[in-house]
Amino acid sequence: MVFVDGVDIGDVADVALRDRRMLSADGIFIIVATVSEQDGSSVVAPEVLARGVPFLDGNAGFVDELRDAVEDSLDRAASERITEIDVLESMLHDDLAAFIYDKLKRRPMVLPVVVEV
């Protein structure tokens, strides 16, 4: 097979194709969490962005529920004294992916971004 991607022609990595299929089918959630550098606690309410998520129509309260799930996950991380950004992002990803699947029975890409202040 030969793939054409914009102006490039050739092999495309399997990971890129898998990610593109996932994005086209289920969309992406981007979560921006701002945490304290000292204790890892949430400083401001997390920002939740959804792109290409077709099953959110008619489910306006889901984003608020997801925001609450982010807060719960951050509170749990703070209680366990987890302050490393990589570990926080991994923990958020796992918690939110499970939450989203439980609620929507879909597996959109989940991209957590943790900012320390």
N, C-alpha and C positions, 0 to 999 in steps of 0.2 A: 504494500500500500504506500501511496505517496500522499502526504498531507500538504495543503497550501494554507499558510497562516499569514494573512496580510500579504507581504511581499516575499516571505521566506518559503522555500520549498524543501521538503526533506522529512527526516524522522523527527517526531515529536515524542518527548519522554512520556512514559506511561503515567507518571504522576500528574503531569499537566493535563492529559486527557481525562484522567479520573476526576481531577478538581473541576474541570470545565463541565463534565457531565453532572457532577454534584450541584454545581452552581445553577445549571440550567434547569435541573429537576426540582430542587428544593430551596434554592436561594442561599442567602448568607445573613447571619446576625453578627453585627459588630458591637461589642460592648466595651465602653471606655469607663474604667473605674479609677477614681482618684483616691489614693490612700496616703495615710500619714507615714512618713519615713521612720518615725520612732517605733510605733507599735503595729503598723499595718492596718489600722482601723480606717473605715471609710470616712472621707472628709466631706465630700458632697455627694448628692444622689448620682448614681451611675447613669450614663447616657447609653441608650439602646437604639441602634439603627438597624433597620431591616431593609434589605434590597433583594428584589426578585423572589419574595416569599409570597406565593399566590394564595396560600391557605389562611392568610391573616384577615382577609376581607370578611367583615361581619363578626370579627372576634377582636374588637377594639380593646377589651380589657386584658388581653393576653400580654401586651407589652408591659403593662403595669405589674402583672403577675411575674413576668420575667425580671423586671427591675427589683421586685421584692426577693426573688430567688438569688439575684446577684448580691443583694445586701446580706441575706442569710449566709451565703457562701463566704463572703468577706468577714462577717462576724465570727464564723467558725474558724477561719484562718487566723484571725486576730486572737481568738481565745487559745489557739494552739501555738501562738507566737511565731507564725510563719510570716516573714517579712521579705524574703527573696522574691524578686519580680518573676523570675522564671517559674518558681514553684507556685506562686499565686496564680499566674496565667494558666498553668497546667491544671491546677485545682478548679479554677473558674470554668475552664473548658469542659472538664469532665462532669462537673455538677450541672452546668447549663445544658450540655448535650443530653444528659439523662432527663432533665426536667422537660426540655422541649419534646423529646421522644415520648415521654409519658403523657404529655398534653395533646400533642398534634399527630403522633405516630408517623413523624417524618424525621429525616436526618439532614437538616440544612447545615452548611458549614458554620462553625462558631469560631469567631475570631475575637478573643479577649485582649484588650490593651490595658495594661496597668500603668498608671502614672504616679510617681511618688512626689509628694510635696513636703 
